[in-house]
């Protein structure tokens, strides 16, 4: 009997698939039988991911594109539809931060760089909105599909320093809910738009912020662990159960949701 979590032969487009969390998601969806299309600005970064997926018999198509360019995304959509005839899953895992959009220990909010703030907003908000609109249109035409966005613990709770990142992810969460309603009411109740909100996972962008060169936790890393009831950082693969749920028929009545995967960080008061 077919499992409600089955994603065999689903066609999945992933942005940010070369990052620590994105590559883990790609490997996991591939292991579940999905046909993957990873969007990147540098195909060379997908070499190891491609080897890992193909070594297990998975199918991967790597396409170069700019997630902030409507024309670029439209060209990729055409390529995907010509090859596979449909698009079932969009995973918006691309995102990031910049030094000028953060508030250092000796700075105040008035030191925020508007230029960097705008770039962070473009990446985290527009970098989700543009692919969602372009690939979401294909889902609207076929009457089904699942979009999964990546939010952050910096949305429900104020985390020091990451002002630009927090604001852009908060806007992205609002867009997630807005698009969920739009797709279900105007196109099909078989199109779902949701998000996951990872807690603290060690990646290339935050490693030095959380872990010292000797492997011990920084002051910020220790503060996070103190405020995480499970008492540890997450492992990338621990996001994938929720991803499979949101990409499969198991979540067919779930839309507009943001699922925290954070070891309890979002519900803990610290006292």
C-alpha positions as CSV (number, residue, x, y, z in Angstrom):
1,X,0.0,0.0,0.0
2,X,1.3,3.4,-1.0
3,X,2.3,5.6,2.0
4,X,0.8,9.0,2.4
5,X,4.4,10.3,2.8
6,X,5.4,8.9,-0.6
7,X,7.1,11.4,-2.9
8,X,8.2,9.0,-5.6
9,X,8.7,10.7,-9.0
10,X,7.7,14.1,-7.6
11,X,9.5,16.8,-9.5
12,X,11.2,19.1,-7.0
13,X,13.0,22.4,-7.6
14,X,15.3,23.5,-4.8
15,X,17.0,26.9,-4.3
16,X,19.9,27.1,-2.0
17,X,20.6,23.4,-2.5
18,X,24.4,23.8,-2.1
19,X,24.2,25.0,1.5
20,X,24.4,22.7,4.6
21,X,20.6,22.6,5.1
22,X,19.7,22.7,1.5
23,X,22.0,19.9,0.4
24,X,20.7,17.7,3.3
25,X,17.1,18.4,2.1
26,X,18.1,17.5,-1.5
27,X,19.7,14.2,-0.4
28,X,16.6,13.4,1.7
29,X,14.1,14.1,-1.0
30,X,16.1,12.2,-3.6
31,X,16.2,9.2,-1.2
32,X,12.5,9.4,-1.2
33,X,12.3,9.1,-4.9
34,X,11.9,12.7,-6.0
35,X,13.4,14.0,-9.2
36,X,15.5,17.0,-8.2
37,X,16.3,20.2,-10.0
38,X,18.8,22.3,-8.0
39,X,19.2,26.0,-8.9
40,X,22.5,27.6,-8.4
41,X,24.7,30.5,-9.6
42,X,27.7,28.1,-9.8
43,X,27.4,24.6,-11.0
44,X,30.7,23.7,-9.6
45,X,29.3,23.9,-6.1
46,X,26.9,21.1,-6.9
47,X,29.6,18.6,-7.9
48,X,29.7,16.7,-4.6
49,X,26.0,16.9,-4.1
50,X,25.5,15.4,-7.6
51,X,27.9,12.5,-6.8
52,X,26.1,11.7,-3.6
53,X,22.7,11.7,-5.2
54,X,23.7,9.7,-8.3
55,X,25.7,7.2,-6.3
56,X,22.3,6.2,-4.7
57,X,20.5,6.0,-8.0
58,X,18.9,9.4,-7.7
59,X,18.1,11.8,-10.5
60,X,19.5,15.4,-10.4
61,X,19.4,18.2,-12.9
62,X,21.5,21.3,-12.0
63,X,20.6,24.6,-13.6
64,X,22.3,27.9,-13.3
65,X,20.0,30.9,-12.6
66,X,19.4,34.0,-10.5
67,X,16.6,33.7,-8.1
68,X,16.1,37.5,-8.1
69,X,15.6,37.5,-11.8
70,X,12.1,36.9,-13.1
71,X,13.4,36.2,-16.6
72,X,16.0,33.7,-15.3
73,X,13.3,31.8,-13.3
74,X,11.0,31.8,-16.3
75,X,13.6,30.3,-18.5
76,X,14.3,27.6,-15.9
77,X,10.6,26.9,-15.5
78,X,10.4,26.3,-19.3
79,X,13.3,23.9,-19.1
80,X,11.8,22.0,-16.2
81,X,8.4,21.7,-17.8
82,X,9.8,20.6,-21.2
83,X,11.8,17.9,-19.5
84,X,9.3,16.6,-16.9
85,X,6.0,18.0,-17.9
86,X,5.1,19.1,-14.4
87,X,6.4,20.7,-11.2
88,X,5.3,19.2,-7.8
89,X,7.5,20.8,-5.2
90,X,9.3,24.1,-4.7
91,X,11.8,24.3,-1.8
92,X,13.0,27.8,-1.2
93,X,16.1,27.2,0.9
94,X,18.3,30.1,-0.4
95,X,19.0,32.9,2.1
96,X,21.7,34.7,4.0
97,X,23.0,37.7,5.8
98,X,25.5,40.5,5.5
99,X,27.8,42.2,8.1
100,X,26.3,45.7,7.5
101,X,22.7,44.4,8.2
102,X,23.8,43.2,11.7
103,X,24.2,45.1,14.9
104,X,27.6,44.4,16.5
105,X,28.2,44.2,20.3
106,X,29.5,47.8,20.3
107,X,26.9,49.2,17.8
108,X,23.3,50.4,18.0
109,X,20.5,50.1,15.5
110,X,21.5,53.5,14.1
111,X,24.7,51.9,12.7
112,X,22.6,49.7,10.4
113,X,23.7,49.9,6.7
114,X,20.7,50.5,4.6
115,X,22.6,49.2,1.5
116,X,23.3,45.9,3.2
117,X,19.8,45.8,4.7
118,X,18.4,46.1,1.2
119,X,20.6,43.3,-0.1
120,X,19.6,41.0,2.7
121,X,16.0,41.8,2.1
122,X,16.3,41.1,-1.6
123,X,17.9,37.7,-0.9
124,X,15.6,36.5,1.9
125,X,12.3,38.0,0.8
126,X,12.5,38.6,-3.0
127,X,14.6,35.4,-3.3
128,X,11.6,33.5,-2.1
129,X,8.9,35.6,-3.7
130,X,10.3,35.5,-7.3
131,X,10.7,31.7,-7.5
132,X,7.3,31.2,-5.7
133,X,5.5,33.4,-8.3
134,X,7.2,31.8,-11.3
135,X,7.1,28.2,-10.3
136,X,3.8,28.7,-8.4
137,X,2.2,29.7,-11.7
138,X,3.0,26.2,-13.1
139,X,1.4,24.7,-10.0
140,X,-1.7,26.9,-10.6
141,X,-1.9,25.7,-14.2
142,X,-1.8,22.0,-13.2
143,X,-3.9,22.4,-10.1
144,X,-1.5,20.9,-7.5
145,X,1.8,21.4,-5.8
146,X,3.6,22.2,-2.6
147,X,5.8,25.2,-1.8
148,X,8.0,25.0,1.3
149,X,9.9,28.1,2.5
150,X,12.7,28.5,5.1
151,X,12.0,30.9,7.9
152,X,14.0,31.4,11.1
153,X,13.8,31.6,14.9
154,X,14.6,35.3,14.5
155,X,11.0,35.9,13.5
156,X,9.0,34.9,16.6
157,X,11.8,36.0,19.0
158,X,14.1,39.1,18.9
159,X,17.6,37.8,18.5
160,X,20.4,40.3,19.0
161,X,22.5,41.4,16.1
162,X,20.6,40.0,13.1
163,X,18.3,42.9,12.5
164,X,18.2,42.8,8.7
165,X,17.9,39.0,8.6
166,X,15.0,39.0,11.1
167,X,13.0,41.7,9.3
168,X,13.4,40.0,5.9
169,X,12.5,36.5,7.2
170,X,9.4,38.0,9.0
171,X,8.3,39.5,5.8
172,X,8.8,36.2,4.0
173,X,6.7,34.4,6.6
174,X,3.9,36.9,6.0
175,X,4.2,36.3,2.2
176,X,4.0,32.5,2.9
177,X,0.7,32.9,4.6
178,X,-0.6,35.3,2.0
179,X,0.3,33.1,-0.9
180,X,-1.2,30.1,0.8
181,X,-4.6,31.8,1.0
182,X,-4.3,33.1,-2.6
183,X,-3.4,29.8,-4.1
184,X,-6.1,27.8,-2.2
185,X,-9.0,30.3,-2.8
186,X,-8.2,31.3,-6.4
187,X,-6.6,28.3,-8.0
188,X,-6.8,24.9,-6.2
189,X,-7.1,23.5,-2.7
190,X,-4.5,21.0,-3.7
191,X,-1.8,23.7,-3.8
192,X,-0.1,24.2,-0.4
193,X,2.3,26.9,0.8
194,X,4.0,26.4,4.1
195,X,7.3,27.0,5.8
196,X,9.7,25.5,8.3
197,X,11.5,27.6,10.9
198,X,14.8,26.0,11.8
199,X,16.2,26.6,15.3
200,X,20.0,26.6,15.5
201,X,22.0,24.5,13.1
202,X,25.7,24.9,12.4
203,X,26.3,26.0,8.9
204,X,29.0,27.8,6.9
205,X,27.5,31.3,7.6
206,X,27.1,31.0,11.4
207,X,29.9,28.6,12.4
208,X,32.3,31.3,13.7
209,X,29.5,33.1,15.4
210,X,28.6,30.0,17.5
211,X,31.7,27.9,17.8
212,X,35.3,28.9,18.6
213,X,38.3,27.5,16.8
214,X,39.0,25.0,19.6
215,X,35.4,23.6,19.3
216,X,34.0,25.3,22.4
217,X,30.9,27.4,22.2
218,X,31.2,31.2,21.9
219,X,29.2,33.3,24.3
220,X,26.4,33.5,21.8
221,X,26.5,29.7,21.3
222,X,26.3,29.1,25.0
223,X,23.3,31.5,25.3
224,X,21.5,29.6,22.6
225,X,22.1,26.2,24.2
226,X,20.9,27.6,27.6
227,X,17.6,28.7,25.9
228,X,17.1,25.4,24.0
229,X,15.3,22.9,26.2
230,X,16.9,20.0,24.3
231,X,20.3,21.4,25.2
232,X,22.0,21.1,21.8
233,X,22.2,22.4,18.2
234,X,20.2,20.7,15.6
235,X,21.5,18.3,13.0
236,X,20.6,19.1,9.3
237,X,18.8,15.8,8.7
238,X,16.5,16.6,11.6
239,X,14.6,19.1,9.3
240,X,13.8,16.5,6.7
241,X,11.0,14.7,8.4
242,X,8.9,17.9,8.4
243,X,10.0,18.6,4.8
244,X,8.7,15.1,3.6
245,X,5.5,15.8,5.5
246,X,4.9,19.1,3.8
247,X,5.9,17.8,0.4
248,X,3.6,14.8,0.5
249,X,-0.1,13.9,0.7
250,X,0.3,13.6,4.5
251,X,-0.1,17.4,4.7
252,X,-2.9,17.7,2.2
253,X,-5.0,19.8,4.7
254,X,-2.0,22.0,5.9
255,X,-1.4,25.3,4.3
256,X,-0.1,28.7,5.6
257,X,1.7,27.0,8.5
258,X,5.1,27.7,9.8
259,X,6.5,24.7,11.7
260,X,9.3,25.3,14.2
261,X,12.1,22.7,14.3
262,X,14.1,24.1,17.1
263,X,14.5,21.8,20.1
264,X,12.0,23.9,22.0
265,X,13.7,27.3,21.6
266,X,10.6,29.1,20.5
267,X,8.5,28.1,23.5
268,X,11.1,28.4,26.3
269,X,11.2,31.6,28.4
270,X,14.6,30.8,29.9
271,X,13.2,30.7,33.5
